[in-house]
């Protein structure tokens, strides 16, 4: 696990204020799952996930956290809540059309500080 000091050093190099705010909120919770999300988000941009909607069908769990961007390729067949750093415009349209709940990591950290029922999406 990465230390909070190391996370702070990583956030100093980030220019995106929303990203820095999200990392700091995750860090303040002192929760293992949110700290894992903060670790992934504070890393290099090239390692951040870009996930298509059809890839999310195979993930089990009610609340899926994607430390990256959700793209619009494919369709999501299961009703799940999706929380991500950002969404493409077409992905938002598809999620709204299919009436699937979605939100941003920053908002979810404020609501669910204990990190209950969260599944972090990771590529295999």
Phi and psi in radians as a Rosetta constraint file:
Dihedral C 1 N 2 CA 2 C 2 CIRCULARHARMONIC -1.490 0.35
Dihedral N 2 CA 2 C 2 N 3 CIRCULARHARMONIC 2.500 0.35
Dihedral C 2 N 3 CA 3 C 3 CIRCULARHARMONIC -1.379 0.35
Dihedral N 3 CA 3 C 3 N 4 CIRCULARHARMONIC 2.845 0.35
Dihedral C 3 N 4 CA 4 C 4 CIRCULARHARMONIC -1.163 0.35
Dihedral N 4 CA 4 C 4 N 5 CIRCULARHARMONIC -0.576 0.35
Dihedral C 4 N 5 CA 5 C 5 CIRCULARHARMONIC -1.118 0.35
Dihedral N 5 CA 5 C 5 N 6 CIRCULARHARMONIC -0.748 0.35
Dihedral C 5 N 6 CA 6 C 6 CIRCULARHARMONIC -1.107 0.35
Dihedral N 6 CA 6 C 6 N 7 CIRCULARHARMONIC -0.706 0.35
Dihedral C 6 N 7 CA 7 C 7 CIRCULARHARMONIC -1.079 0.35
Dihedral N 7 CA 7 C 7 N 8 CIRCULARHARMONIC -0.716 0.35
Dihedral C 7 N 8 CA 8 C 8 CIRCULARHARMONIC -1.101 0.35
Dihedral N 8 CA 8 C 8 N 9 CIRCULARHARMONIC -0.708 0.35
Dihedral C 8 N 9 CA 9 C 9 CIRCULARHARMONIC -1.134 0.35
Dihedral N 9 CA 9 C 9 N 10 CIRCULARHARMONIC -0.663 0.35
Dihedral C 9 N 10 CA 10 C 10 CIRCULARHARMONIC -1.180 0.35
Dihedral N 10 CA 10 C 10 N 11 CIRCULARHARMONIC -0.638 0.35
Dihedral C 10 N 11 CA 11 C 11 CIRCULARHARMONIC -1.273 0.35
Dihedral N 11 CA 11 C 11 N 12 CIRCULARHARMONIC -0.396 0.35
Dihedral C 11 N 12 CA 12 C 12 CIRCULARHARMONIC -1.073 0.35
Dihedral N 12 CA 12 C 12 N 13 CIRCULARHARMONIC -0.488 0.35
Dihedral C 12 N 13 CA 13 C 13 CIRCULARHARMONIC -1.535 0.35
Dihedral N 13 CA 13 C 13 N 14 CIRCULARHARMONIC -0.071 0.35
Dihedral C 13 N 14 CA 14 C 14 CIRCULARHARMONIC -1.557 0.35
Dihedral N 14 CA 14 C 14 N 15 CIRCULARHARMONIC 2.404 0.35
Dihedral C 14 N 15 CA 15 C 15 CIRCULARHARMONIC -1.733 0.35
Dihedral N 15 CA 15 C 15 N 16 CIRCULARHARMONIC -0.354 0.35
Dihedral C 15 N 16 CA 16 C 16 CIRCULARHARMONIC -1.365 0.35
Dihedral N 16 CA 16 C 16 N 17 CIRCULARHARMONIC 1.941 0.35
Dihedral C 16 N 17 CA 17 C 17 CIRCULARHARMONIC -1.145 0.35
Dihedral N 17 CA 17 C 17 N 18 CIRCULARHARMONIC -0.621 0.35
Dihedral C 17 N 18 CA 18 C 18 CIRCULARHARMONIC -1.132 0.35
Dihedral N 18 CA 18 C 18 N 19 CIRCULARHARMONIC -0.702 0.35
Dihedral C 18 N 19 CA 19 C 19 CIRCULARHARMONIC -1.119 0.35
Dihedral N 19 CA 19 C 19 N 20 CIRCULARHARMONIC -0.788 0.35
Dihedral C 19 N 20 CA 20 C 20 CIRCULARHARMONIC -1.102 0.35
Dihedral N 20 CA 20 C 20 N 21 CIRCULARHARMONIC -0.723 0.35
Dihedral C 20 N 21 CA 21 C 21 CIRCULARHARMONIC -1.113 0.35
Dihedral N 21 CA 21 C 21 N 22 CIRCULARHARMONIC -0.716 0.35
Dihedral C 21 N 22 CA 22 C 22 CIRCULARHARMONIC -1.119 0.35
Dihedral N 22 CA 22 C 22 N 23 CIRCULARHARMONIC -0.774 0.35
Dihedral C 22 N 23 CA 23 C 23 CIRCULARHARMONIC -1.079 0.35
Dihedral N 23 CA 23 C 23 N 24 CIRCULARHARMONIC -0.771 0.35
Dihedral C 23 N 24 CA 24 C 24 CIRCULARHARMONIC -1.132 0.35
Dihedral N 24 CA 24 C 24 N 25 CIRCULARHARMONIC -0.684 0.35
Dihedral C 24 N 25 CA 25 C 25 CIRCULARHARMONIC -1.107 0.35
Dihedral N 25 CA 25 C 25 N 26 CIRCULARHARMONIC -0.758 0.35
Dihedral C 25 N 26 CA 26 C 26 CIRCULARHARMONIC -1.077 0.35
Dihedral N 26 CA 26 C 26 N 27 CIRCULARHARMONIC -0.699 0.35
Dihedral C 26 N 27 CA 27 C 27 CIRCULARHARMONIC -1.177 0.35
Dihedral N 27 CA 27 C 27 N 28 CIRCULARHARMONIC -0.652 0.35
Dihedral C 27 N 28 CA 28 C 28 CIRCULARHARMONIC -1.232 0.35
Dihedral N 28 CA 28 C 28 N 29 CIRCULARHARMONIC -0.324 0.35
Dihedral C 28 N 29 CA 29 C 29 CIRCULARHARMONIC -1.250 0.35
Dihedral N 29 CA 29 C 29 N 30 CIRCULARHARMONIC -0.369 0.35
Dihedral C 29 N 30 CA 30 C 30 CIRCULARHARMONIC 0.987 0.35
Dihedral N 30 CA 30 C 30 N 31 CIRCULARHARMONIC 0.578 0.35
Dihedral C 30 N 31 CA 31 C 31 CIRCULARHARMONIC -1.933 0.35
Dihedral N 31 CA 31 C 31 N 32 CIRCULARHARMONIC 2.430 0.35
Dihedral C 31 N 32 CA 32 C 32 CIRCULARHARMONIC -1.091 0.35
Dihedral N 32 CA 32 C 32 N 33 CIRCULARHARMONIC -0.733 0.35
Dihedral C 32 N 33 CA 33 C 33 CIRCULARHARMONIC -1.210 0.35
Dihedral N 33 CA 33 C 33 N 34 CIRCULARHARMONIC -0.729 0.35
Dihedral C 33 N 34 CA 34 C 34 CIRCULARHARMONIC -1.216 0.35
Dihedral N 34 CA 34 C 34 N 35 CIRCULARHARMONIC -0.564 0.35
Dihedral C 34 N 35 CA 35 C 35 CIRCULARHARMONIC -1.145 0.35
Dihedral N 35 CA 35 C 35 N 36 CIRCULARHARMONIC -0.603 0.35
Dihedral C 35 N 36 CA 36 C 36 CIRCULARHARMONIC -1.128 0.35
Dihedral N 36 CA 36 C 36 N 37 CIRCULARHARMONIC -0.716 0.35
Dihedral C 36 N 37 CA 37 C 37 CIRCULARHARMONIC -1.115 0.35
Dihedral N 37 CA 37 C 37 N 38 CIRCULARHARMONIC -0.756 0.35
Dihedral C 37 N 38 CA 38 C 38 CIRCULARHARMONIC -1.077 0.35
Dihedral N 38 CA 38 C 38 N 39 CIRCULARHARMONIC -0.679 0.35
Dihedral C 38 N 39 CA 39 C 39 CIRCULARHARMONIC -1.092 0.35
Dihedral N 39 CA 39 C 39 N 40 CIRCULARHARMONIC -0.784 0.35
Dihedral C 39 N 40 CA 40 C 40 CIRCULARHARMONIC -1.156 0.35
Dihedral N 40 CA 40 C 40 N 41 CIRCULARHARMONIC -0.755 0.35
Dihedral C 40 N 41 CA 41 C 41 CIRCULARHARMONIC -1.193 0.35
Dihedral N 41 CA 41 C 41 N 42 CIRCULARHARMONIC -0.519 0.35
Dihedral C 41 N 42 CA 42 C 42 CIRCULARHARMONIC -1.418 0.35
Dihedral N 42 CA 42 C 42 N 43 CIRCULARHARMONIC -0.167 0.35
Dihedral C 42 N 43 CA 43 C 43 CIRCULARHARMONIC -1.333 0.35
Dihedral N 43 CA 43 C 43 N 44 CIRCULARHARMONIC -3.020 0.35
Dihedral C 43 N 44 CA 44 C 44 CIRCULARHARMONIC -1.119 0.35
Dihedral N 44 CA 44 C 44 N 45 CIRCULARHARMONIC 2.564 0.35
Dihedral C 44 N 45 CA 45 C 45 CIRCULARHARMONIC -1.061 0.35
Dihedral N 45 CA 45 C 45 N 46 CIRCULARHARMONIC -0.600 0.35
Dihedral C 45 N 46 CA 46 C 46 CIRCULARHARMONIC -1.165 0.35
Dihedral N 46 CA 46 C 46 N 47 CIRCULARHARMONIC -0.327 0.35
Dihedral C 46 N 47 CA 47 C 47 CIRCULARHARMONIC -1.647 0.35
Dihedral N 47 CA 47 C 47 N 48 CIRCULARHARMONIC -0.115 0.35
Dihedral C 47 N 48 CA 48 C 48 CIRCULARHARMONIC -1.247 0.35
Dihedral N 48 CA 48 C 48 N 49 CIRCULARHARMONIC 2.533 0.35
Dihedral C 48 N 49 CA 49 C 49 CIRCULARHARMONIC -1.407 0.35
Dihedral N 49 CA 49 C 49 N 50 CIRCULARHARMONIC 2.457 0.35
Dihedral C 49 N 50 CA 50 C 50 CIRCULARHARMONIC -2.084 0.35
Dihedral N 50 CA 50 C 50 N 51 CIRCULARHARMONIC 1.917 0.35
Dihedral C 50 N 51 CA 51 C 51 CIRCULARHARMONIC -2.019 0.35
Dihedral N 51 CA 51 C 51 N 52 CIRCULARHARMONIC 2.322 0.35
Dihedral C 51 N 52 CA 52 C 52 CIRCULARHARMONIC -1.460 0.35
Dihedral N 52 CA 52 C 52 N 53 CIRCULARHARMONIC 2.703 0.35
Dihedral C 52 N 53 CA 53 C 53 CIRCULARHARMONIC -1.035 0.35
Dihedral N 53 CA 53 C 53 N 54 CIRCULARHARMONIC -0.674 0.35
Dihedral C 53 N 54 CA 54 C 54 CIRCULARHARMONIC -1.183 0.35
Dihedral N 54 CA 54 C 54 N 55 CIRCULARHARMONIC -0.382 0.35
Dihedral C 54 N 55 CA 55 C 55 CIRCULARHARMONIC -1.237 0.35
Dihedral N 55 CA 55 C 55 N 56 CIRCULARHARMONIC -0.383 0.35
Dihedral C 55 N 56 CA 56 C 56 CIRCULARHARMONIC -1.394 0.35
Dihedral N 56 CA 56 C 56 N 57 CIRCULARHARMONIC -0.228 0.35
Dihedral C 56 N 57 CA 57 C 57 CIRCULARHARMONIC -1.114 0.35
Dihedral N 57 CA 57 C 57 N 58 CIRCULARHARMONIC -0.548 0.35
Dihedral C 57 N 58 CA 58 C 58 CIRCULARHARMONIC -1.433 0.35
Dihedral N 58 CA 58 C 58 N 59 CIRCULARHARMONIC -0.155 0.35
Dihedral C 58 N 59 CA 59 C 59 CIRCULARHARMONIC -1.494 0.35
Dihedral N 59 CA 59 C 59 N 60 CIRCULARHARMONIC 2.271 0.35
Dihedral C 59 N 60 CA 60 C 60 CIRCULARHARMONIC -1.582 0.35
Dihedral N 60 CA 60 C 60 N 61 CIRCULARHARMONIC 2.477 0.35
Dihedral C 60 N 61 CA 61 C 61 CIRCULARHARMONIC 2.309 0.35
Dihedral N 61 CA 61 C 61 N 62 CIRCULARHARMONIC 2.768 0.35
Dihedral C 61 N 62 CA 62 C 62 CIRCULARHARMONIC -1.443 0.35
Dihedral N 62 CA 62 C 62 N 63 CIRCULARHARMONIC -0.622 0.35
Dihedral C 62 N 63 CA 63 C 63 CIRCULARHARMONIC -2.179 0.35
Dihedral N 63 CA 63 C 63 N 64 CIRCULARHARMONIC 1.985 0.35
Dihedral C 63 N 64 CA 64 C 64 CIRCULARHARMONIC -1.854 0.35
Dihedral N 64 CA 64 C 64 N 65 CIRCULARHARMONIC 2.186 0.35
Dihedral C 64 N 65 CA 65 C 65 CIRCULARHARMONIC -1.814 0.35
Dihedral N 65 CA 65 C 65 N 66 CIRCULARHARMONIC 2.170 0.35
Dihedral C 65 N 66 CA 66 C 66 CIRCULARHARMONIC -1.971 0.35
Dihedral N 66 CA 66 C 66 N 67 CIRCULARHARMONIC 1.926 0.35
Dihedral C 66 N 67 CA 67 C 67 CIRCULARHARMONIC -1.381 0.35
Dihedral N 67 CA 67 C 67 N 68 CIRCULARHARMONIC 1.205 0.35
Dihedral C 67 N 68 CA 68 C 68 CIRCULARHARMONIC 2.999 0.35
Dihedral N 68 CA 68 C 68 N 69 CIRCULARHARMONIC -2.577 0.35
Dihedral C 68 N 69 CA 69 C 69 CIRCULARHARMONIC -1.951 0.35
Dihedral N 69 CA 69 C 69 N 70 CIRCULARHARMONIC 2.490 0.35
Dihedral C 69 N 70 CA 70 C 70 CIRCULARHARMONIC -1.736 0.35
Dihedral N 70 CA 70 C 70 N 71 CIRCULARHARMONIC 2.201 0.35
Dihedral C 70 N 71 CA 71 C 71 CIRCULARHARMONIC -1.825 0.35
Dihedral N 71 CA 71 C 71 N 72 CIRCULARHARMONIC 2.936 0.35
Dihedral C 71 N 72 CA 72 C 72 CIRCULARHARMONIC -1.698 0.35
Dihedral N 72 CA 72 C 72 N 73 CIRCULARHARMONIC 0.054 0.35
Dihedral C 72 N 73 CA 73 C 73 CIRCULARHARMONIC -1.203 0.35
Dihedral N 73 CA 73 C 73 N 74 CIRCULARHARMONIC 2.268 0.35
Dihedral C 73 N 74 CA 74 C 74 CIRCULARHARMONIC 1.549 0.35
Dihedral N 74 CA 74 C 74 N 75 CIRCULARHARMONIC -3.033 0.35
Dihedral C 74 N 75 CA 75 C 75 CIRCULARHARMONIC -2.320 0.35
Dihedral N 75 CA 75 C 75 N 76 CIRCULARHARMONIC 2.576 0.35
Dihedral C 75 N 76 CA 76 C 76 CIRCULARHARMONIC -1.670 0.35
Dihedral N 76 CA 76 C 76 N 77 CIRCULARHARMONIC 2.111 0.35
Dihedral C 76 N 77 CA 77 C 77 CIRCULARHARMONIC -1.655 0.35
Dihedral N 77 CA 77 C 77 N 78 CIRCULARHARMONIC -0.429 0.35
Dihedral C 77 N 78 CA 78 C 78 CIRCULARHARMONIC -1.726 0.35
Dihedral N 78 CA 78 C 78 N 79 CIRCULARHARMONIC 2.527 0.35
Dihedral C 78 N 79 CA 79 C 79 CIRCULARHARMONIC -1.437 0.35
Dihedral N 79 CA 79 C 79 N 80 CIRCULARHARMONIC 1.899 0.35
Dihedral C 79 N 80 CA 80 C 80 CIRCULARHARMONIC -2.422 0.35
Dihedral N 80 CA 80 C 80 N 81 CIRCULARHARMONIC 2.789 0.35
Dihedral C 80 N 81 CA 81 C 81 CIRCULARHARMONIC -1.622 0.35
Dihedral N 81 CA 81 C 81 N 82 CIRCULARHARMONIC 2.268 0.35
Dihedral C 81 N 82 CA 82 C 82 CIRCULARHARMONIC -1.979 0.35
Dihedral N 82 CA 82 C 82 N 83 CIRCULARHARMONIC 2.238 0.35
Dihedral C 82 N 83 CA 83 C 83 CIRCULARHARMONIC -2.146 0.35
Dihedral N 83 CA 83 C 83 N 84 CIRCULARHARMONIC 2.231 0.35
Dihedral C 83 N 84 CA 84 C 84 CIRCULARHARMONIC -2.523 0.35
Dihedral N 84 CA 84 C 84 N 85 CIRCULARHARMONIC 2.963 0.35
Dihedral C 84 N 85 CA 85 C 85 CIRCULARHARMONIC -1.209 0.35
Dihedral N 85 CA 85 C 85 N 86 CIRCULARHARMONIC -0.718 0.35
Dihedral C 85 N 86 CA 86 C 86 CIRCULARHARMONIC -2.716 0.35
Dihedral N 86 CA 86 C 86 N 87 CIRCULARHARMONIC 2.870 0.35
Dihedral C 86 N 87 CA 87 C 87 CIRCULARHARMONIC -2.292 0.35
Dihedral N 87 CA 87 C 87 N 88 CIRCULARHARMONIC 2.519 0.35
Dihedral C 87 N 88 CA 88 C 88 CIRCULARHARMONIC -1.293 0.35
Dihedral N 88 CA 88 C 88 N 89 CIRCULARHARMONIC 2.786 0.35
Dihedral C 88 N 89 CA 89 C 89 CIRCULARHARMONIC -1.054 0.35
Dihedral N 89 CA 89 C 89 N 90 CIRCULARHARMONIC -0.757 0.35
Dihedral C 89 N 90 CA 90 C 90 CIRCULARHARMONIC -1.174 0.35
Dihedral N 90 CA 90 C 90 N 91 CIRCULARHARMONIC -0.601 0.35
Dihedral C 90 N 91 CA 91 C 91 CIRCULARHARMONIC -1.127 0.35
Dihedral N 91 CA 91 C 91 N 92 CIRCULARHARMONIC -0.728 0.35
Dihedral C 91 N 92 CA 92 C 92 CIRCULARHARMONIC -1.066 0.35
Dihedral N 92 CA 92 C 92 N 93 CIRCULARHARMONIC -0.759 0.35
Dihedral C 92 N 93 CA 93 C 93 CIRCULARHARMONIC -1.058 0.35
Dihedral N 93 CA 93 C 93 N 94 CIRCULARHARMONIC -0.786 0.35
Dihedral C 93 N 94 CA 94 C 94 CIRCULARHARMONIC -1.123 0.35
Dihedral N 94 CA 94 C 94 N 95 CIRCULARHARMONIC -0.729 0.35
Dihedral C 94 N 95 CA 95 C 95 CIRCULARHARMONIC -1.145 0.35
Dihedral N 95 CA 95 C 95 N 96 CIRCULARHARMONIC -0.716 0.35
Dihedral C 95 N 96 CA 96 C 96 CIRCULARHARMONIC -1.125 0.35
Dihedral N 96 CA 96 C 96 N 97 CIRCULARHARMONIC -0.731 0.35
Dihedral C 96 N 97 CA 97 C 97 CIRCULARHARMONIC -1.109 0.35
Dihedral N 97 CA 97 C 97 N 98 CIRCULARHARMONIC -0.696 0.35
Dihedral C 97 N 98 CA 98 C 98 CIRCULARHARMONIC -1.502 0.35
Dihedral N 98 CA 98 C 98 N 99 CIRCULARHARMONIC 0.021 0.35
Dihedral C 98 N 99 CA 99 C 99 CIRCULARHARMONIC 0.993 0.35
Dihedral N 99 CA 99 C 99 N 100 CIRCULARHARMONIC 0.803 0.35
Dihedral C 99 N 100 CA 100 C 100 CIRCULARHARMONIC -1.786 0.35
Dihedral N 100 CA 100 C 100 N 101 CIRCULARHARMONIC 2.311 0.35
Dihedral C 100 N 101 CA 101 C 101 CIRCULARHARMONIC -1.264 0.35
Dihedral N 101 CA 101 C 101 N 102 CIRCULARHARMONIC 2.348 0.35
Dihedral C 101 N 102 CA 102 C 102 CIRCULARHARMONIC -2.547 0.35
Dihedral N 102 CA 102 C 102 N 103 CIRCULARHARMONIC 2.804 0.35
Dihedral C 102 N 103 CA 103 C 103 CIRCULARHARMONIC -2.899 0.35
Dihedral N 103 CA 103 C 103 N 104 CIRCULARHARMONIC -3.075 0.35
Dihedral C 103 N 104 CA 104 C 104 CIRCULARHARMONIC -1.819 0.35
Dihedral N 104 CA 104 C 104 N 105 CIRCULARHARMONIC 2.654 0.35
Dihedral C 104 N 105 CA 105 C 105 CIRCULARHARMONIC -1.005 0.35
Dihedral N 105 CA 105 C 105 N 106 CIRCULARHARMONIC -0.752 0.35
Dihedral C 105 N 106 CA 106 C 106 CIRCULARHARMONIC -0.989 0.35
Dihedral N 106 CA 106 C 106 N 107 CIRCULARHARMONIC -0.771 0.35
Dihedral C 106 N 107 CA 107 C 107 CIRCULARHARMONIC -1.204 0.35
Dihedral N 107 CA 107 C 107 N 108 CIRCULARHARMONIC -0.665 0.35
Dihedral C 107 N 108 CA 108 C 108 CIRCULARHARMONIC -1.199 0.35
Dihedral N 108 CA 108 C 108 N 109 CIRCULARHARMONIC -0.617 0.35
Dihedral C 108 N 109 CA 109 C 109 CIRCULARHARMONIC -1.103 0.35
Dihedral N 109 CA 109 C 109 N 110 CIRCULARHARMONIC -0.692 0.35
Dihedral C 109 N 110 CA 110 C 110 CIRCULARHARMONIC -1.148 0.35
Dihedral N 110 CA 110 C 110 N 111 CIRCULARHARMONIC -0.656 0.35
Dihedral C 110 N 111 CA 111 C 111 CIRCULARHARMONIC -1.387 0.35
Dihedral N 111 CA 111 C 111 N 112 CIRCULARHARMONIC -0.694 0.35
Dihedral C 111 N 112 CA 112 C 112 CIRCULARHARMONIC -2.180 0.35
Dihedral N 112 CA 112 C 112 N 113 CIRCULARHARMONIC 1.255 0.35
Dihedral C 112 N 113 CA 113 C 113 CIRCULARHARMONIC -1.214 0.35
Dihedral N 113 CA 113 C 113 N 114 CIRCULARHARMONIC -0.422 0.35
Dihedral C 113 N 114 CA 114 C 114 CIRCULARHARMONIC -1.380 0.35
Dihedral N 114 CA 114 C 114 N 115 CIRCULARHARMONIC -0.244 0.35
Dihedral C 114 N 115 CA 115 C 115 CIRCULARHARMONIC 1.209 0.35
Dihedral N 115 CA 115 C 115 N 116 CIRCULARHARMONIC 0.669 0.35
Dihedral C 115 N 116 CA 116 C 116 CIRCULARHARMONIC -1.396 0.35
Dihedral N 116 CA 116 C 116 N 117 CIRCULARHARMONIC 2.471 0.35
Dihedral C 116 N 117 CA 117 C 117 CIRCULARHARMONIC 1.045 0.35
Dihedral N 117 CA 117 C 117 N 118 CIRCULARHARMONIC 0.556 0.35
Dihedral C 117 N 118 CA 118 C 118 CIRCULARHARMONIC -1.755 0.35
Dihedral N 118 CA 118 C 118 N 119 CIRCULARHARMONIC 2.380 0.35
Dihedral C 118 N 119 CA 119 C 119 CIRCULARHARMONIC -2.097 0.35
Dihedral N 119 CA 119 C 119 N 120 CIRCULARHARMONIC 2.090 0.35
Dihedral C 119 N 120 CA 120 C 120 CIRCULARHARMONIC -1.499 0.35
Dihedral N 120 CA 120 C 120 N 121 CIRCULARHARMONIC 2.172 0.35
Dihedral C 120 N 121 CA 121 C 121 CIRCULARHARMONIC -1.329 0.35
Dihedral N 121 CA 121 C 121 N 122 CIRCULARHARMONIC 2.203 0.35
Dihedral C 121 N 122 CA 122 C 122 CIRCULARHARMONIC -2.341 0.35
Dihedral N 122 CA 122 C 122 N 123 CIRCULARHARMONIC 2.470 0.35
Dihedral C 122 N 123 CA 123 C 123 CIRCULARHARMONIC -1.324 0.35
Dihedral N 123 CA 123 C 123 N 124 CIRCULARHARMONIC 2.592 0.35
